Amino acid sequence: MEVNEIKDIEKRSRSDVRDSAFKLVFENLLRDDDIQELYNVADEIDEINVDDDVKNMVDGTLAHSEEIDRIIESYSKSRKLSRISKINHAILRIAVYECLYDEKTPDNAAISEAVKLADTYTYREDVNFINGVLGAFSRDRQNGEENA
């Protein structure tokens, strides 16, 4: 197997982890069920891959959700948090979590992956909104000016 093929497999699997984590965070926002119950349901229906990597991302995102939500709201100039759709909220939560707590994922990669999720699951204007919020957040982090 060539190096590029290995990188593609690793990248795909990380994207798959992110996609599964996004779906579980989204479901949690919709239903406000205990996350363990959502893991059990996901295992039963076998449509969402739930492994340790997915659980780590979901658990970390939910553990820091208050901090993450404050950050999202501070960078969302056009919408209050309560006015952000649940699907966009879940995408933003995952991306901000990765930027803050996943040392393996650079901010630009987290943003790029969030935009890909938005492109797959949301409307075009939502893609622009998510990119704008995360872009402003990332620029401030680079300048050491995070609005938390």
N, C-alpha and C positions, 0 to 999 in steps of 0.2 A: 504494500500500500504506500502511495506517495505521501509526502508531508502535507500537501494541499488537501488531499482526501481526508487525512486524519484531522486537520484543522476544520474542514467542512463538517465532519461528523461531530466534533466537539462543539462547534458553533451551533449546529442543528440541535444537539441535545440541550445546550444552554437555552436556546430559543424555545424548545419544547418545555423545559422546566418553567421558564417565564410565562409561557402561554397557559400552562396548567395552573400556576400560582395565580395568574390574573383571573382565571375563571373562578377559582375558589374565593379570592378576595372579593370579586364582584358578587358572587353568590352570598357571601357573608354580609355585604352591604345591603343586599335585597332582603334577605331573610333574617338577619341578625341571630342566626342559630349558632350554637356552640360549634367551634371549628372541628372538633373531633367528630361530631355528628355529620358535618359536611364531608370530612374525609371518608367516613363509613359509607355514605351515600355514593360518593364518587367511586369507591372501590366496588360497590354493588353493581352500579350501572356500567362500569368499565369503559367510560368514555373520557375520563380525565385521569392521566397518569399521576398517581400519588406515590412518590418515593421520598426518601430522606431529603433530597435536594429541594423538592417542591415544598415539603413541610417546613424546612428551614426558612425558605423565602417567605412563605405565608405566615408562619409563626412570628418571624422577625418583623414583617410588615404590620401585623396586627398588634404586636407588643409596643410598637412605636407609633401607632396610628394617630394619637393625639398630637404629638410633635409634628408628624408628617402633615397632618391636616392643617395645622397652623401655618406651616411653610407653604402649602398649596394655596391657602386663602390669601396669604400675604403677597403671593406672586400672581394671583388671578385678579387683574385690575378690572375686568369687565363683568365678573360673576362672583357672587358670594358662594361659599362652599355649598350651602343648601340649594343653590341654583345650578350647580354642576351635576350633570347626569351621572348616575351611579356607574355606568360603564367607563366614562371619562375619569371619574373619581378613582376607580380601581386601577386604571392604567397609570394615573399620576402617582398613586400611592406606591405601586411597585417600583416605578422609576426613581422616585425620591428616596425610597428605602435603599435601592441599589447604590445610588449616589452617595448616601450617607454611611451605609453600613457594610457594603460588599466591596472589600478592598481589591478583589479580582476584576471588578467591572469598572472601567473608566466612565466618567460622566457622559462623554460623547457616545459611548456604546449603549449605556442605559437609555439615553435620549433617543438614539436611533432605533432601538428595539421598541421603545414606547410608541414612537411614530409608526413603526410597522404594525404594532398591535392596533393602533387607532385606525390605520389605513385598512386593516382587515375587518374591524368590528364597528366602526363609527362612520359618521358623515364627514365629508371633506372639510367643512368649517371646524369640526371638532379636531381634526388632525392639526389644523393650523393653530387652534387654541392650545392644544397640548404641547405642540412644538414651541409656541411662544412662552408659555408658563415655564417649561423646563429649560428653555434657552436662557431666560432672564435669571432663573435660579442658578444655573451653571455659571453664567458670567459673573454673578455676584460671589459665588464660591471661589472662583479663580482670583477674584480681586479681594477676597477675604471680607466680604460685606454681607454675609448671609443674613436675610431677614427671618429670624426664627422667633 
